[in-house]
Each structure stands twice: as structure tokens, then as C-alpha cells.
Amino acid sequence: MSSFYSQKSTEISQCPICLSILNISNIYAISKCGHTFHQKCINQWISNAKNCPSCRTNAIKSDIIKLFIQENTEVVIPKREEILPYTETKHYNYCRRIMKECQCEIFRYKIGYLQYRCLKDFNIQIYSWDRTVKIQITLTDEIMITTYPSTQLEVLRQKTEEISTVTPNGKRLESFYQGIENGQKAFVVKTSWTSFDRSDKDYVRQGANSIQFCFPKFTVRRSLKKGENGKTTIRVYANDPNKSLRIRICPEHQSFSVEHLFGAKIIQCAKFERLCEHFTRID
């Protein structure tokens, strides 16, 4: 079977930044890697990120070129499977992707449910469901992170059911288990604006610009900066000191990206939903 298919249309493909259709009259590419975008989309991205949003190749504005394609001529486009870093199998009500390099898995269901999992080195899972309008991440030590479009963040310790909450206005609430009262677990909730240690393996560091929850295998950093809309960054660490995982979440737009870090090398594992301006800032 041929590796290419032909298309005689003014519509070429999608712009990976805004997810709208690319038309042959407005196609711009990064010369170093060949990925294509709308002019406005890629100019705005490069101004902030200095790399290709599809493959993270370093790039500057002088690397952006306009593609000239004559209308009504045959355009030969590589098959999607050959230009994307994953293999995909489609089933009745969902599709499954396996990343070629890191072997992480992504499941997309027709009902709007999405699951990402990286079990090999990090043992994490990410869940997103349009109906509940939230993103949940399960991490080691039975810790669950939940973000909402309101920018509220919750850190749940499932063993004790104690919760740390960062409200949309940046207030931090800490709940503490008090024992059994009237046959039910009782908790007391305290407001805190400073750093705090629950133990040497569970502590919070708070500054003017961020709140960071620290655990042995991972950290959760929630931005307090104006304009970043509660952006949350999770760094997960493997037994190998040269390996780590970075999860970046934009609660407002319900989008997230996952990157594998091998020393100085960064591999884009997955990105979901619409890429927004909050992802162009490097943590």
C-alpha cells in the first residue's frame, strides 16, 4: 500500500495550535522541521516559546517560511500515521494511542472521557472528562490532584482523606483528621498563608508567586502570578536521577501536556485539547 495519499482541495490539514483548518493561502512552516501552521498562530507561539509546538525543535522568527501551493494542483501529504509519534488503533467507542518512544498510552472515548497513563517509570494516570469539567491525576503514595476551570486546586491524600485546597483567589485551606465523631470521620480545616510541614515527606512551600506541595516522588506547583490563571506544574521523579516527567495543566482551558525529561533532552509525550498561551511559558 502506498505511503501517501493525494488531495485536490484548498484545505490541507489542521493547525496544531488553534486546531482550525489550514488553507493553502495561509500556510507557514518552520524550515528546520517542516511542521505547518497559520501565520498568526506560529508567530505568536515563537515569540514566547522559541520552539516548534509540534516537536519542540528550537526555532526563531527567521525560521518561519511561507509555503506557496498552486490552487487546483495535486498536493501530496504523508499519511497521518507516518508523521505522528504514536500508533493508533480504533475500536467501537474509543481509540487507543501508544507513544512510539516512551510507550505511554492514551485512551479517548466517544463520550468525552480521556485517560493517559505512564506506568513504566512513573506510575501515574491522568483523567479528563468533559461532563465533570475537571482534570484528575493519580500519583504514587495514593495522592490525587484535581484541577477545575475555576482554577481551584485540590491535593487529596487518599489514605487519610486529608485535603489541601488552593482557592481561585490563592487562599490555601488545609484539612486535618481529628478521629471518629458520631460514627463518622471528623476533620478540621485551617487557613494558611505560609509554608507548612505535615511531615518530612509531605510539606508545603509558599511564596509570593507560587505554592508548592512536596512529596518524595513528585512536586505540585500552583502559580499565583496574575495572568497565569492557576497554571499547575507537576514534576514526577523516577529512580533514575536522569529521568523525570513534567505535566503542565491549564485549569482555565482544561488542557494539559506531558513531557519526558532525560537530562537536558525533552521529549513531547502528549498534548491534549487546545494549546493556549499559558503553555508557551517555560517552567
C-alpha positions, 0 to 999 in steps of 0.5 A: 500500500502506498505511503501517501495519499493525494488531495485536490482541495484548498484545505490541507490539514489542521493547525496544531495550535488553534486546531482550525483548518489550514488553507493553502493561502495561509500556510507557514512552516518552520524550515528546520522541521517542516511542521505547518501552521497559520501565520498568526498562530506560529508567530505568536507561539515563537515569540514566547516559546522559541520552539516548534509546538509540534516537536519542540525543535528550537526555532526563531522568527527567521525560521518561519517560511511561507509555503506557496501551493498552486490552487487546483494542483495535486498536493501530496501529504504523508499519511497521518500515521507516518508523521505522528509519534504514536500508533493508533488503533480504533475500536467501537467507542474509543481509540487507543494511542501508544507513544512510539518512544516512551510507550505511554498510552492514551485512551479517548472515548466517544463520550468525552472521557480521556485517560493517559497513563505512564506506568513504566517509570512513573506510575501515574494516570491522568483523567479528563472528562468533559461532563465533570469539567475537571482534570484528575491525576493519580500519583504514587503514595495514593495522592490525587490532584484535581484541577477545575476551570475555576482554577481551584486546586485540590491535593487529596491524600487518599489514605487519610482523606486529608485535603489541601485546597488552593482557592481561585483567589490563592487562599490555601485551606488545609484539612486535618483528621481529628478521629471518629465523631458520631460514627463518622470521620471528623476533620478540621480545616485551617487557613494558611498563608505560609509554608507548612510541614505535615511531615518530612515527606509531605510539606508545603512551600509558599511564596509570593508567586507560587505554592508548592506541595512536596512529596518524595516522588513528585512536586505540585506547583500552583502559580499565583502570578496574575495572568497565569490563571492557576497554571499547575506544574507537576514534576514526577521523579523516577529512580533514575536521577536522569529521568523525570516527567513534567505535566503542565495543566491549564485549569482555565482551558482544561488542557494539559501536556506531558513531557519526558525529561532525560537530562537536558533532552525533552521529549513531547509525550502528549498534548491534549485539547487546545494549546493556549498561551499559558503553555508557551511559558517555560517552567 
